[in-house]
Amino acid sequence: MEKRVQFSVFLVNKPGVLPQAFRELAKSKINVTSIAMMDSMEHGVLRMLVDDEETTRGLLKTLNIPVTETDVLAVPLSNRPGAVADLCERLSAAHINIGYMYCTTGVKGGKTTVVLRVPDIKKAIKVLEASRPPRRDMKVKLRRPAATKRR
């Protein structure tokens, strides 16, 4: 888990604007690793983590697109039922509020990354590292029926 810079890009809510932004990122060889999109009537807010923050910062500045940067916590998790619940419970037990969250998609049985906005990233990291949940085996264990004696 690590502290990351999230870019919140404010885009006009009309056709063509979103693909233009992604095309410019692609031209600069910037890989978007996590993404969330929210909208309102006037504009959309694109929240994203990227693999090259400095290049992204420069690119968005040259495009004259309104953007803010926010420190967020990126937490790798197993892609299994209950993983996010465990994460939220551990933070809640330490009285850490989650302002918002989104995640990447992962392959079944693989890993995913959850992006969290929390008020104190250092405290959240300390809590999550100290309270790792026990590994749960999500496979159903089947019992064989008791053998019956033949007469």
C-alpha positions as CSV (number, residue, x, y, z in Angstrom):
1,M,0.0,0.0,0.0
2,E,1.2,3.5,-0.7
3,K,0.4,7.1,-0.8
4,R,-0.3,8.3,-4.4
5,V,-1.2,11.5,-6.2
6,Q,-4.7,11.5,-7.7
7,F,-5.6,13.9,-10.5
8,S,-9.1,15.2,-10.5
9,V,-9.8,16.6,-14.0
10,F,-12.8,18.8,-14.5
11,L,-14.3,18.3,-18.0
12,V,-17.2,19.8,-19.8
13,N,-20.0,17.3,-19.9
14,K,-20.5,16.9,-23.7
15,P,-19.6,14.3,-26.3
16,G,-15.9,14.2,-27.5
17,V,-14.3,15.9,-24.5
18,L,-13.5,12.6,-22.5
19,P,-12.0,10.8,-25.5
20,Q,-9.9,13.8,-26.3
21,A,-8.4,13.8,-22.8
22,F,-7.7,10.1,-23.0
23,R,-6.2,10.4,-26.5
24,E,-3.7,13.1,-25.2
25,L,-2.7,10.8,-22.3
26,A,-2.2,8.0,-24.7
27,K,0.0,10.1,-27.1
28,S,2.2,10.9,-24.1
29,K,2.4,7.2,-23.2
30,I,0.7,7.8,-19.9
31,N,-1.0,4.7,-18.5
32,V,-4.1,5.3,-16.3
33,T,-3.9,2.7,-13.5
34,S,-7.1,3.6,-11.6
35,I,-10.1,5.6,-12.7
36,A,-13.5,6.9,-11.6
37,M,-15.8,9.3,-13.4
38,M,-18.6,11.3,-11.7
39,D,-20.9,13.7,-13.5
40,S,-23.2,16.6,-13.0
41,M,-25.2,18.6,-15.4
42,E,-22.4,21.0,-16.3
43,H,-19.2,19.0,-15.9
44,G,-17.7,15.7,-15.2
45,V,-14.9,14.9,-12.7
46,L,-12.4,12.4,-13.8
47,R,-10.4,11.0,-10.9
48,M,-7.4,8.9,-11.9
49,L,-4.0,7.5,-10.8
50,V,-1.4,7.3,-13.5
51,D,2.0,5.6,-13.9
52,D,3.8,8.9,-14.6
53,E,2.7,11.8,-12.4
54,E,5.2,14.4,-13.7
55,T,4.4,13.9,-17.3
56,T,0.6,14.0,-16.5
57,R,1.0,17.2,-14.6
58,G,2.8,18.9,-17.5
59,L,0.4,17.6,-20.1
60,L,-2.8,18.7,-18.2
61,K,-1.2,22.1,-17.7
62,T,-0.5,22.5,-21.5
63,L,-4.1,21.5,-22.3
64,N,-5.4,24.2,-19.9
65,I,-7.8,21.7,-18.3
66,P,-8.9,22.5,-14.7
67,V,-7.3,19.9,-12.4
68,T,-6.6,19.4,-8.7
69,E,-4.2,17.0,-7.1
70,T,-5.1,15.0,-3.9
71,D,-3.1,12.6,-1.9
72,V,-4.9,9.2,-1.7
73,L,-4.1,5.8,-0.3
74,A,-3.8,2.9,-2.8
75,V,-4.3,-0.5,-1.2
76,P,-3.8,-3.8,-3.0
77,L,-6.4,-6.4,-2.1
78,S,-7.3,-9.9,-3.1
79,N,-10.1,-9.9,-5.6
80,R,-12.6,-11.9,-3.5
81,P,-15.9,-11.4,-1.7
82,G,-15.4,-9.6,1.6
83,A,-12.0,-8.0,0.9
84,V,-13.4,-4.5,0.8
85,A,-15.6,-5.1,3.9
86,D,-12.5,-6.3,5.8
87,L,-10.6,-3.1,4.8
88,C,-13.5,-0.8,5.7
89,E,-14.0,-2.6,9.1
90,R,-10.3,-2.2,10.0
91,L,-10.3,1.5,9.3
92,S,-13.7,2.0,11.0
93,A,-12.4,0.3,14.2
94,A,-9.6,2.9,14.2
95,H,-12.1,5.7,13.7
96,I,-10.8,6.6,10.3
97,N,-13.4,7.9,7.9
98,I,-13.4,7.1,4.2
99,G,-14.4,10.2,2.2
100,Y,-14.7,8.2,-1.0
101,M,-13.2,5.2,-2.7
102,Y,-13.0,3.4,-6.0
103,C,-11.0,0.5,-7.3
104,T,-9.4,-1.1,-10.3
105,T,-10.8,-4.4,-11.7
106,G,-8.7,-7.4,-11.2
107,V,-8.7,-10.9,-12.5
108,K,-10.7,-13.5,-10.6
109,G,-8.5,-14.8,-7.8
110,G,-6.0,-12.1,-8.5
111,K,-5.4,-8.6,-7.0
112,T,-7.2,-5.4,-7.3
113,T,-6.3,-1.9,-6.0
114,V,-8.6,0.1,-3.9
115,V,-8.1,3.9,-3.9
116,L,-9.2,5.7,-0.7
117,R,-9.5,9.3,0.4
118,V,-8.9,9.3,4.1
119,P,-8.0,12.3,6.4
120,D,-4.8,10.8,7.7
121,I,-2.9,8.6,5.3
122,K,0.0,7.8,7.6
123,K,-2.4,6.6,10.3
124,A,-4.4,4.5,7.9
125,I,-1.3,2.8,6.6
126,K,-0.2,2.1,10.2
127,V,-3.6,0.6,11.1
128,L,-3.8,-1.5,7.9
129,E,-0.3,-2.9,8.3
130,A,-0.8,-3.7,12.0
131,S,-4.2,-5.4,11.5
132,R,-4.0,-7.6,8.5
133,P,-7.0,-9.9,8.5
134,P,-6.6,-13.6,8.7
135,R,-6.5,-15.3,5.3
136,R,-9.8,-16.8,4.5
137,D,-10.2,-19.7,2.3
138,M,-13.2,-18.9,0.2
139,K,-13.5,-22.4,-1.4
140,V,-16.4,-24.5,-0.2
141,K,-15.1,-27.6,1.5
142,L,-17.2,-30.6,0.7
143,R,-17.5,-33.6,3.1
144,R,-17.9,-37.0,1.7
145,P,-21.0,-38.8,3.0
146,A,-20.3,-41.4,5.7
147,A,-19.6,-44.8,4.1
148,T,-22.4,-47.2,4.5
149,K,-21.8,-50.9,5.0
150,R,-23.1,-53.3,2.5
151,R,-24.5,-56.6,3.8
